[in-house]
Amino acid sequence: MQEIKKISGTGIPVRGNDIDTDRIIPARFMKGLTFDDLGQYAFYDARRNDDGSFNDHPFNNPDYAGGSILLVNRNFGCGSSREHAPQALIRSGIKAIIGESFAEIFAGNCTANGIPTVLLAAQAMEELMESVESKSVTVLTLNLKSGVVTAAERGLSFPFSMDEDRKRSLLNGSWDTLGEMLENRAATEACRNAIVSARS
């Protein structure tokens, strides 16, 4: 089980309210048998002009290459409840998302995949985005235990909030259901054997 307590990385701001899961990953890229290749399709249409050429979307900007902490505005991840959206973000390198608000199912899907979705007030979010866009801040640190995101280069520190159950599951590693099963394999096997024995 993987405990998630602190995440540091480069910020990548994607501005706009009500960015839905179809913008995060268009439905036509959801046909694969695994999630492995979804990273290349994150914001696929939003990153392109009508003629297919790349536009100035932050995911095309070399200044944000390798960005791992996504900065967003209100109601991010609304729309259909596809798990492919957080999976695409994970495989594009995103490890945490800071935003003004999130669609409930999207935030739950993120937690189930080990991505913290933390809430920042609108004014603080704007200051953080502007600092990243102006390049006065490059590295952000998200501390789940203290509930603070910091940008040491400018001495910025913002308290954030998040759902307590999600926070707890990330801190203690219980979000990782597969890891939890493997960690308790002996108990699971004993239970299975007891059931088989009772039926025979």
C-alpha beads as a LAMMPS data file, in Angstrom:
LAMMPS data file: protein, C-alpha beads

200 atoms
199 bonds

1 atom types
1 bond types

-500.0 500.0 xlo xhi
-500.0 500.0 ylo yhi
-500.0 500.0 zlo zhi

Masses

1 110.0

Atoms # bond

1 1 1 0.000 0.000 0.000
2 1 1 1.364 3.384 -1.038
3 1 1 0.906 6.229 1.427
4 1 1 0.729 9.663 -0.209
5 1 1 1.723 12.454 2.150
6 1 1 3.692 15.019 0.170
7 1 1 4.011 15.770 -3.547
8 1 1 6.453 18.201 -5.130
9 1 1 6.626 19.109 -8.791
10 1 1 6.260 21.658 -11.534
11 1 1 2.910 23.393 -11.791
12 1 1 0.902 23.448 -15.018
13 1 1 -2.076 25.849 -15.125
14 1 1 -5.102 24.997 -17.270
15 1 1 -7.529 27.892 -16.976
16 1 1 -11.280 27.710 -17.439
17 1 1 -14.390 26.683 -15.539
18 1 1 -16.475 23.562 -16.225
19 1 1 -13.754 21.652 -18.079
20 1 1 -15.471 18.314 -18.542
21 1 1 -14.144 14.791 -18.885
22 1 1 -14.683 14.819 -22.650
23 1 1 -12.253 17.728 -22.911
24 1 1 -9.809 15.937 -20.644
25 1 1 -9.974 12.895 -22.937
26 1 1 -12.327 12.668 -25.933
27 1 1 -14.558 9.586 -25.959
28 1 1 -13.106 8.209 -29.214
29 1 1 -9.831 7.422 -27.410
30 1 1 -11.488 5.183 -24.832
31 1 1 -11.497 2.000 -26.926
32 1 1 -8.271 0.439 -25.685
33 1 1 -8.189 -2.630 -23.453
34 1 1 -5.857 -0.938 -20.966
35 1 1 -5.187 2.614 -19.778
36 1 1 -1.490 2.412 -20.677
37 1 1 -1.451 4.712 -23.722
38 1 1 -3.986 7.312 -22.596
39 1 1 -1.442 9.988 -21.632
40 1 1 -0.942 11.063 -25.249
41 1 1 -4.654 11.855 -25.534
42 1 1 -4.969 14.153 -22.510
43 1 1 -6.664 17.377 -23.712
44 1 1 -6.199 16.064 -27.255
45 1 1 -8.790 18.279 -28.976
46 1 1 -8.248 21.274 -26.707
47 1 1 -4.565 21.261 -27.694
48 1 1 -5.265 21.524 -31.425
49 1 1 -6.604 24.037 -33.927
50 1 1 -9.251 23.076 -36.466
51 1 1 -6.556 22.138 -38.972
52 1 1 -4.915 19.775 -36.485
53 1 1 -1.939 21.996 -35.695
54 1 1 -0.953 22.562 -32.080
55 1 1 -2.200 25.714 -30.355
56 1 1 -1.003 27.512 -27.209
57 1 1 -2.603 25.118 -24.730
58 1 1 -0.439 24.715 -21.586
59 1 1 0.102 21.012 -22.350
60 1 1 1.845 22.132 -25.568
61 1 1 4.022 24.709 -23.803
62 1 1 7.634 23.543 -23.298
63 1 1 7.818 25.719 -20.160
64 1 1 5.494 23.224 -18.496
65 1 1 7.107 20.072 -19.850
66 1 1 7.220 17.494 -17.096
67 1 1 4.574 19.335 -15.102
68 1 1 3.083 17.134 -12.407
69 1 1 0.771 19.401 -10.392
70 1 1 -2.247 20.552 -12.387
71 1 1 -3.818 23.916 -11.493
72 1 1 -7.468 24.373 -12.467
73 1 1 -10.512 26.514 -11.744
74 1 1 -14.141 25.670 -10.915
75 1 1 -16.025 22.400 -11.485
76 1 1 -13.122 20.587 -13.093
77 1 1 -13.927 17.081 -14.316
78 1 1 -17.669 17.583 -14.740
79 1 1 -19.679 15.585 -17.281
80 1 1 -19.569 11.829 -17.669
81 1 1 -18.028 9.749 -14.893
82 1 1 -15.320 8.081 -16.959
83 1 1 -12.281 6.779 -15.090
84 1 1 -10.320 7.368 -18.296
85 1 1 -10.040 11.085 -17.430
86 1 1 -7.839 10.706 -14.327
87 1 1 -6.067 7.771 -15.995
88 1 1 -5.117 10.014 -18.940
89 1 1 -3.849 12.682 -16.554
90 1 1 -1.805 10.156 -14.564
91 1 1 -0.176 8.853 -17.736
92 1 1 0.617 12.381 -18.883
93 1 1 2.577 12.858 -15.655
94 1 1 0.038 14.490 -13.323
95 1 1 0.395 13.499 -9.651
96 1 1 -1.931 16.009 -7.962
97 1 1 -4.592 18.564 -8.891
98 1 1 -5.235 21.874 -7.146
99 1 1 -8.486 23.612 -8.037
100 1 1 -11.336 25.810 -6.898
101 1 1 -13.816 22.903 -7.088
102 1 1 -14.197 19.472 -8.669
103 1 1 -17.023 17.309 -9.924
104 1 1 -17.708 14.789 -7.157
105 1 1 -17.339 11.587 -9.204
106 1 1 -14.179 12.847 -10.897
107 1 1 -12.600 13.642 -7.520
108 1 1 -13.538 10.165 -6.285
109 1 1 -12.001 8.541 -9.369
110 1 1 -8.841 10.555 -8.821
111 1 1 -8.578 9.396 -5.212
112 1 1 -9.070 5.781 -6.299
113 1 1 -6.026 6.240 -8.534
114 1 1 -3.854 8.039 -5.968
115 1 1 -4.277 11.604 -7.238
116 1 1 -5.072 14.174 -4.522
117 1 1 -7.679 16.767 -5.545
118 1 1 -7.347 19.695 -3.164
119 1 1 -9.398 22.867 -2.935
120 1 1 -7.989 26.377 -2.947
121 1 1 -9.920 29.639 -2.641
122 1 1 -10.384 31.541 -5.916
123 1 1 -8.079 34.441 -4.969
124 1 1 -5.302 32.112 -3.841
125 1 1 -5.778 30.016 -6.995
126 1 1 -5.382 33.093 -9.173
127 1 1 -2.209 34.139 -7.371
128 1 1 -0.771 30.667 -7.695
129 1 1 -1.615 30.427 -11.393
130 1 1 -0.159 33.855 -12.125
131 1 1 3.039 32.973 -10.265
132 1 1 3.485 29.793 -12.314
133 1 1 2.634 31.542 -15.592
134 1 1 5.129 34.349 -14.892
135 1 1 7.775 31.713 -14.084
136 1 1 8.421 33.280 -10.676
137 1 1 7.401 29.898 -9.284
138 1 1 8.505 26.610 -10.772
139 1 1 8.270 24.047 -7.962
140 1 1 5.171 23.529 -5.831
141 1 1 4.940 21.309 -2.765
142 1 1 1.647 19.871 -1.638
143 1 1 1.652 18.640 1.951
144 1 1 -1.436 16.558 2.696
145 1 1 -0.695 16.242 6.408
146 1 1 -0.383 19.982 7.040
147 1 1 -2.983 20.973 4.446
148 1 1 -0.714 23.571 2.840
149 1 1 0.664 24.118 -0.661
150 1 1 3.911 26.082 -0.805
151 1 1 6.018 27.773 -3.458
152 1 1 9.347 28.249 -1.735
153 1 1 10.875 30.453 -4.456
154 1 1 8.454 33.254 -3.618
155 1 1 7.745 32.303 -0.055
156 1 1 4.115 31.611 -0.895
157 1 1 1.997 29.382 1.297
158 1 1 -1.693 28.642 0.850
159 1 1 -3.894 26.503 3.108
160 1 1 -6.120 24.113 1.189
161 1 1 -9.040 21.881 2.055
162 1 1 -10.119 18.465 0.859
163 1 1 -12.611 15.763 1.685
164 1 1 -11.499 14.192 4.968
165 1 1 -12.233 10.604 3.923
166 1 1 -10.225 11.023 0.725
167 1 1 -7.410 12.680 2.600
168 1 1 -7.321 9.826 5.125
169 1 1 -7.271 7.156 2.425
170 1 1 -4.340 8.825 0.674
171 1 1 -2.379 9.307 3.888
172 1 1 -2.808 5.736 5.103
173 1 1 -2.573 4.104 1.672
174 1 1 -6.051 2.543 1.717
175 1 1 -6.824 4.241 -1.640
176 1 1 -4.631 1.520 -3.168
177 1 1 -7.155 -1.323 -3.063
178 1 1 -4.913 -3.732 -4.964
179 1 1 -2.042 -3.045 -2.596
180 1 1 -4.383 -3.531 0.347
181 1 1 -5.486 -6.904 -1.013
182 1 1 -1.902 -8.031 -1.570
183 1 1 -0.860 -6.848 1.881
184 1 1 -3.654 -8.939 3.386
185 1 1 -3.147 -11.898 1.093
186 1 1 -2.681 -14.406 3.897
187 1 1 -5.960 -13.404 5.540
188 1 1 -7.728 -13.505 2.177
189 1 1 -6.388 -16.990 1.453
190 1 1 -7.438 -18.185 4.912
191 1 1 -10.954 -16.868 4.357
192 1 1 -11.149 -18.509 0.928
193 1 1 -9.927 -21.831 2.312
194 1 1 -12.475 -21.691 5.121
195 1 1 -15.289 -21.127 2.634
196 1 1 -14.115 -23.964 0.377
197 1 1 -13.795 -26.264 3.385
198 1 1 -17.293 -25.388 4.612
199 1 1 -18.796 -26.157 1.210
200 1 1 -17.054 -29.525 0.796

Bonds

1 1 1 2
2 1 2 3
3 1 3 4
4 1 4 5
5 1 5 6
6 1 6 7
7 1 7 8
8 1 8 9
9 1 9 10
10 1 10 11
11 1 11 12
12 1 12 13
13 1 13 14
14 1 14 15
15 1 15 16
16 1 16 17
17 1 17 18
18 1 18 19
19 1 19 20
20 1 20 21
21 1 21 22
22 1 22 23
23 1 23 24
24 1 24 25
25 1 25 26
26 1 26 27
27 1 27 28
28 1 28 29
29 1 29 30
30 1 30 31
31 1 31 32
32 1 32 33
33 1 33 34
34 1 34 35
35 1 35 36
36 1 36 37
37 1 37 38
38 1 38 39
39 1 39 40
40 1 40 41
41 1 41 42
42 1 42 43
43 1 43 44
44 1 44 45
45 1 45 46
46 1 46 47
47 1 47 48
48 1 48 49
49 1 49 50
50 1 50 51
51 1 51 52
52 1 52 53
53 1 53 54
54 1 54 55
55 1 55 56
56 1 56 57
57 1 57 58
58 1 58 59
59 1 59 60
60 1 60 61
61 1 61 62
62 1 62 63
63 1 63 64
64 1 64 65
65 1 65 66
66 1 66 67
67 1 67 68
68 1 68 69
69 1 69 70
70 1 70 71
71 1 71 72
72 1 72 73
73 1 73 74
74 1 74 75
75 1 75 76
76 1 76 77
77 1 77 78
78 1 78 79
79 1 79 80
80 1 80 81
81 1 81 82
82 1 82 83
83 1 83 84
84 1 84 85
85 1 85 86
86 1 86 87
87 1 87 88
88 1 88 89
89 1 89 90
90 1 90 91
91 1 91 92
92 1 92 93
93 1 93 94
94 1 94 95
95 1 95 96
96 1 96 97
97 1 97 98
98 1 98 99
99 1 99 100
100 1 100 101
101 1 101 102
102 1 102 103
103 1 103 104
104 1 104 105
105 1 105 106
106 1 106 107
107 1 107 108
108 1 108 109
109 1 109 110
110 1 110 111
111 1 111 112
112 1 112 113
113 1 113 114
114 1 114 115
115 1 115 116
116 1 116 117
117 1 117 118
118 1 118 119
119 1 119 120
120 1 120 121
121 1 121 122
122 1 122 123
123 1 123 124
124 1 124 125
125 1 125 126
126 1 126 127
127 1 127 128
128 1 128 129
129 1 129 130
130 1 130 131
131 1 131 132
132 1 132 133
133 1 133 134
134 1 134 135
135 1 135 136
136 1 136 137
137 1 137 138
138 1 138 139
139 1 139 140
140 1 140 141
141 1 141 142
142 1 142 143
143 1 143 144
144 1 144 145
145 1 145 146
146 1 146 147
147 1 147 148
148 1 148 149
149 1 149 150
150 1 150 151
151 1 151 152
152 1 152 153
153 1 153 154
154 1 154 155
155 1 155 156
156 1 156 157
157 1 157 158
158 1 158 159
159 1 159 160
160 1 160 161
161 1 161 162
162 1 162 163
163 1 163 164
164 1 164 165
165 1 165 166
166 1 166 167
167 1 167 168
168 1 168 169
169 1 169 170
170 1 170 171
171 1 171 172
172 1 172 173
173 1 173 174
174 1 174 175
175 1 175 176
176 1 176 177
177 1 177 178
178 1 178 179
179 1 179 180
180 1 180 181
181 1 181 182
182 1 182 183
183 1 183 184
184 1 184 185
185 1 185 186
186 1 186 187
187 1 187 188
188 1 188 189
189 1 189 190
190 1 190 191
191 1 191 192
192 1 192 193
193 1 193 194
194 1 194 195
195 1 195 196
196 1 196 197
197 1 197 198
198 1 198 199
199 1 199 200
